[in-house]
């Protein structure tokens, strides 16, 4: 408070001094203003006398001219100069702040001018008196002008002195104001520092109070065993309703200690509900309310002790599992040394103890092929894990065993690998069983190959007599036979042909299984090959009254390099099945060619039918040997079930693909795709070569079958013809009538 009053007193003193300086400065400024007015008046008077002096000089010059030239013009000039002098004197008399001496000078000058007016009249001939009067007027004028300029200098000096005093007063006022600002700033800073200190103290107290209240540890303050303070955590820990209910309570009624057999002291606290908790206590002495007291920091470690006990039990279970598991478990360092290993791994490698195993180098003493170690470490470094890594290890006695390793790279806080952990499973017995299975498989494959070769030889031997039977039956049918004999002969021929087809399928399948099928590579015309298949199967399709035709892409090359016989065989199987399983409707063959960026050609041939379709359960086993759509004894369709299996194997031998699917509109779609080398391209089709010099761009097309209509549309598109098409002529009338009406309108 004293400091505040002193600062306030000094502030008022400085303000008073600054006001006095300002008042004195204001007085001096008014004085300067008055002197400036006097200075201006002196300046005006001095200028007026200078003009009078100049006029007198002009008049004196005119008198000198008149002495030599007494003309009327010169006389008039003198009179004009004299009139201007009188007017200037009259004006000077009316200037403000005229002093007595100055007024007397003007009066005397005015008297001289009157005398000059008389001396300079036209009748006057003697100008000596005029010269004397002019000299007297000049002297009077110069004397008055000198006095005025002297007065001007005195006033200017006075103004300068006054301004210096004003500047000193202003400087003093500024210094006082600066000092006052410094005092105010210091006072404000002191006030703000004091407020900041008070705020920091309050924040510190609030922060300490919040820390005390929200501390996870209980804070108890007691003096001579009597509680003086308990925070919220202590209230909850002791199970009380509020801190007030605990103040003054005896601390010994809550806290007690026990010492176990090892000499360790365990602290406990009893809650108000009688339950006991384990605690850790840290006590410090300090001054509380100006009196010595003891502060206790109490931490509930009941949960920690339970977790520690659970962790110890888990460690015992892990150790038991580690010691008793049948697989080898290890932990190794990055430089190839065992850090830990369970007894199963020690026994697996034939060592007597882990200490003996730990002294060995993993890479040098255990790995049969050190490259396996490098590969495993590289995979662990890259992926962090190792799954089912197969390798061979060397036992202590030098024998080898095969193991499967599963590992994990354990990284430290800095990201570097600290160690490797994993398991080793002995699969030596599994490898022996696998080798036995491989040997059994090889024997089975050898037996199957021998069987296939036997079937191929037997089928080949059977074909010779079957060809004789078919040939003799054909010759017998050409002789004169009764109707009954011809019927019997035809039945024998059909049965022999059916048996020959079965023998051919078995022979082809056996050759493929035995690996005795070789593909040819010759130039052939794919269009001719497909048309040969159409011609071969046309009789079967005609017997069932089926539409049977083929369509080709317009950009299909003229010739390819490949095996035309095998392509025809696959297409014959697919088309023959389509005819066999289609009761009515049509069977269509479509040939497409696809070019890729490298210029290679993929030929896709698809067979579409309107038959019974493919069931989903049959689709998965459709291309397996001896599989048919109807395998019951009462099936309506014949066959061995080898056709599609042979087709699949042939297509795969030609590096192609084959498949089948059910059509949404009914029936099936079988297709195969094979790569073929293009030998010659087909020349573009020209309508001019067909006799159409001006080809039509529009046409009418009516075909009932959608597949046939699509084929015709494709052909017309190759001629750049855009037809109006429908399934019948009646349907074509509607767009034709619309076109005709629009044209005539």
HELIX and SHEET records of a PDB file:
HELIX    1   1 UNK A    2  UNK A   68  1                                  67    
HELIX    2   2 UNK A   72  UNK A   93  1                                  22    
HELIX    3   3 UNK A  100  UNK A  119  1                                  20    
HELIX    4   4 UNK A  128  UNK A  214  1                                  87    
HELIX    5   5 UNK A  232  UNK A  238  1                                   7    
HELIX    6   6 UNK A  251  UNK A  253  5                                   3    
HELIX    7   7 UNK A  302  UNK A  324  1                                  23    
HELIX    8   8 UNK A  343  UNK A  348  1                                   6    
HELIX    9   9 UNK A  354  UNK A  358  1                                   5    
HELIX   10  10 UNK A  362  UNK A  366  3                                   5    
HELIX   11  11 UNK A  370  UNK A  383  1                                  14    
HELIX   12  12 UNK A  428  UNK A  477  1                                  50    
HELIX   13  13 UNK A  483  UNK A  514  1                                  32    
HELIX   14  14 UNK A  526  UNK A  543  1                                  18    
HELIX   15  15 UNK A  564  UNK A  580  1                                  17    
HELIX   16  16 UNK A  616  UNK A  619  1                                   4    
HELIX   17  17 UNK A  643  UNK A  653  1                                  11    
HELIX   18  18 UNK A  688  UNK A  690  5                                   3    
HELIX   19  19 UNK A  706  UNK A  718  1                                  13    
HELIX   20  20 UNK A  729  UNK A  744  1                                  16    
SHEET    1   A 6 UNK A 226  UNK A 230  0                                        
SHEET    2   A 6 UNK A 218  UNK A 223 -1                                        
SHEET    3   A 6 UNK A 291  UNK A 300 -1                                        
SHEET    4   A 6 UNK A 276  UNK A 288 -1                                        
SHEET    5   A 6 UNK A 265  UNK A 270 -1                                        
SHEET    6   A 6 UNK A 255  UNK A 259 -1                                        
SHEET    1   B 5 UNK A 338  UNK A 341  0                                        
SHEET    2   B 5 UNK A 328  UNK A 333 -1                                        
SHEET    3   B 5 UNK A 417  UNK A 426 -1                                        
SHEET    4   B 5 UNK A 400  UNK A 411 -1                                        
SHEET    5   B 5 UNK A 385  UNK A 394 -1                                        
SHEET    1   C 6 UNK A 522  UNK A 524  0                                        
SHEET    2   C 6 UNK A 559  UNK A 562 -1                                        
SHEET    3   C 6 UNK A 668  UNK A 680 -1                                        
SHEET    4   C 6 UNK A 601  UNK A 609 -1                                        
SHEET    5   C 6 UNK A 586  UNK A 595 -1                                        
SHEET    6   C 6 UNK A 547  UNK A 552  1                                        
SHEET    1   D 4 UNK A 522  UNK A 524  0                                        
SHEET    2   D 4 UNK A 559  UNK A 562 -1                                        
SHEET    3   D 4 UNK A 668  UNK A 680 -1                                        
SHEET    4   D 4 UNK A 657  UNK A 662 -1                                        
SHEET    1   E 2 UNK A 698  UNK A 702  0                                        
SHEET    2   E 2 UNK A 722  UNK A 726  1                                        
END                                                                             
